[in-house]
Every structure is written in structure tokens, then in C-alpha cells.
Amino acid sequence: MKIAVCVSGGGTNLQAIIDKINSGEIHNTEIAVVIANNKNAYALERAAKAGIEGVCVSPKDYASREEFNKAFLEKLDSYNVDLVVLAGFLVVIPPEMIRKYVNRIINIHPSLIPSFCGTGYYGLKVHEGVLARGVKVTGATCHFVDEGTDTGPIILQKAVEVLEGDTPEILQRRVMEQAEWIIMPRAIDLIARGCVSVVEGKVHIAEN
């Protein structure tokens, strides 16, 4: 299975995927390309170190969002990938891309959807919301992408305890380590092994 990983920043989820492909925990999968919307994204350095092609397609280089969307989709299409992995990609996915890649785009969100998700909930803002509300359990969700914001079919979720004295930064790190870096690689492996199906908007997993 060929995948494209789309990133905006440091690429810690990308690194988790690279490591688990190398260790054999993700089967039958190769990263064809890493696409960043920011030429300074450290994720591009991670890709280079791993011998993976990295490219930047930035909205700043185009006169309009429509031109960027067209260029982004053309670049993605050129790699003929089976799955698109959004690993901290802070760009609104073009509707035409979602229609073209139905149930072939997955995203990781740093909360237990449907809590603390949707418009405005990204990055540290999610963890700030969790702490402000005083919930005792948070986590991460890996889901397929549809035309809504964080509304696509849920593949995997993992809970993480909220501890006394947590700051948004401390909680963000714990959610990454205890949930994100575990369930996103696992979701990719399940998809690569043909274990995942979507029926009436819900994911069914049949281990084989």
C-alpha cells in the first residue's frame, strides 16, 4: 500500500509511522511522499533522513485558494497513492479531494471525538479546552475524513488520563505518546491488511 503523509509542522506522527514501518508493525506499506504546506516544516527533514521524497505545496505561493487546491491535488494525484494520511496537517482539505479519495483519507485528532472537535479545535486549543472543562479522561481519535470537520467515520480511539497539574503542553505530549503515536500506525496497518470496511457511515474492523 502506497501512502502520502501530509504535514504542517514537526512531524512526530510521521516519525511514529516511519518507525513502525521499519519495525514491521505496519505491514505491506511504503510512504511514497511527504507533502508539507510549510517549507520550514521539520517533518520534511524527517522525511529526508528516512530517504523519503518530501515536497512543499504552500498556499502562500498561489494567488487564490482555488489555485492552491488544484496544485495540491495534482501533486498528490501524481504519486498514485492508496491512502492519504493527515498527520498534523493544518490545511482545509479541498472538497474535490475528499470526493476523489472517499474513505481513503485518514486524520488523527487529539481528543475523543465528538468531544473537543470541530471548527477551532486544533493543536493546543484542544488541550486547553479539555483542561478548561475539567474532564478526567481525554485521548485521541483516528478517523476517515469527510466533508465535515472531524465528522468522518471513527476507526480507532484511545483514552488518556488527565492528571492534576497538567498544562496544555504537558497534556499534548502525553496524548501523543500514549494515544496518537499508537493508534494512527495501527489504523494504517489495519487498512493495509484489508481489515477495515465502512458500512452506513461506521467503521467495522475484521482482523485477518
N, C-alpha and C positions, 0 to 999 in steps of 0.2 A: 504494500500500500504506500503510495507516494503522498506525502503531506506537505502543505505550506504552513509555516508558523508566522503569524502576523504579530508584531510587537511595537511598542512605543518607547520603552524605557530600558531598565536594567536587564530584563530577560531572565529572571530567576526561574520562572516556569519553563522557559525554553531550555535552560540548563538541566532542569529535572527531567525533561523529555529526552534530551541528548544522552544523559547519564543512564536512563533506563532502557534506551535502545541499545546502548553499548553493553549494558549488563545482561541483556537478553530478556528483561522483564517486559519489554514491549516487543512483541513478535512481528516478524514479516512487515516491517515498517522502515521507511527511509524518509528523511527530511530533504525534499527536493530544493527548497528555497526558504530563506527567512526574509520576510518583507517588513520593513520599518517605515513609518511615516515621518521619522525624525532622523536625519543623517548622523546625529550625535548619540543615538541610542547605543548604550553599551552592549545590548543584545547583538548588534552587528559584529562586535569584536568577539563575542562568544561564538558566533557562527564561524567566523574566520578561523578561530583557534581549532574548531572542530572539523575544518575542511568543508564547510557547507557554504554554498553560494548565498550571499546576502545582498539585497538591493534596497534602495530607498525610493519611495514614491511619496513625495510630500505635497500636501495641499498648497503650500507656500509657492510652489513652482508653477502653479496654474492660475489662470485668470478667473476661473469660476469653479464652484464645487462640481458642476456637471463635467467640466473638462478633467478634473482630478478623478472623479468616479470612473470615467471612461478609461483613463490611462491606467488606473489601479486595476480595473477588471481585465483589461488587455494584458497587463503584465502577469496577473495571476493565471489567466487562461493559458498563457504561453508555456506554462510548466505542466499542464495536463495532470493536475493532482486529483487524488481521490477524496481527500479530506482537507478542509481549511481549519486551522487551529488558531483561535484568537487568544493569545497569551499576554494579557495586559495591553490590549490594542485600543487606544482611546480615540477611535475614529468611528463615526456613524457609518455602518455598512450600507452601501447603496442598495436600494430595493431590487434593482435588476440583478445584482449579485446574489441576493437571498433567493430570488426566484430561480436563478440558474443552478444554484447549489442547494436545493431543498434537502434538508436532513443530511447535509454534507459539510456544515459549518458548526463547530463547537466552540463554546466560550467557558471560561472559568470566572465565577463571581464570588467575592469574598464574604458571603453571608448565606444563611439558609433560606433560599427563595421559598415563599414570597415575602419574607421579611427583609427590610432594608435593601430594596432593589428598585429598579425603575429609574426614571429621569432624575438626575442629580446625585445618584448614589454610585460613586466610583472612587477608587483609591482610598485615601484615608477618610474620606467623607462617610464611607460605610461604617468604619470602626468608630468614628466619632458618634454616629447615630446609635450604634449599639450601646456605647457607654452612656450616652445621654438618656437612653430609655431604661437602662439598668437591667437588661436581660442577663440571665445567668449562663446561657448557652448560645454560642454563635457557631460559625463554621464556614463551609464553602460548598458551592453547587457547581457541577459541570452540566451544561445543558446545550441542546441544539439551539441554533439561532433562527428566529423567525422575524417577521417584520415589526414586532413589538419590541419593547426594551425589557430584557430579562424575562420574556414570557414564553420562550420556546420549551419543548418537552425536556423534562429533567432526566438526565442519565444517571448521575451519582451525586450523593450528598454525604458529607462527613461533619459531625458535630465537634466543636472545640469549646472547652470551658472558659468562661470569662472569670478572671481572678481579681481579688482585691488589689487595688493599686495599679491596675492596668492603665497605660496610656494608649492612645490610638496607635502609636508606633510599635509599642510592645505587643499589643494585640494583633496588629497586622502581621508581624513576624511569626507569632505563634500559629495564626491561621494558615499562613503559607507553609510552615514546616509540618504542621500536624494534619493539614487537610489538602490545600491546593496542590502541593508537590506530590501527593499520593493519588488523589482521585483523577486528576487530568491525565497523567500517564496511563492509569488503569482504564480510563474510558477509551483512550486511543487503542490500547491493546484489545479491549473487548470488540471495538469496531473492526479492527484489523482481522480478528479471528471470526468475524461474521456472527457475533453473539447478540448484536443489538438490532432490534426492529422497532418501528414506531407504528402503533395502531391507534387510530382515533385520538391522536394527539398525546398518547402516553407511550413511554419507552418500556419495552419488555426485554429482559436480558435472559438469554438461554445459554448457559455455559456449555461449551462443547470440548 
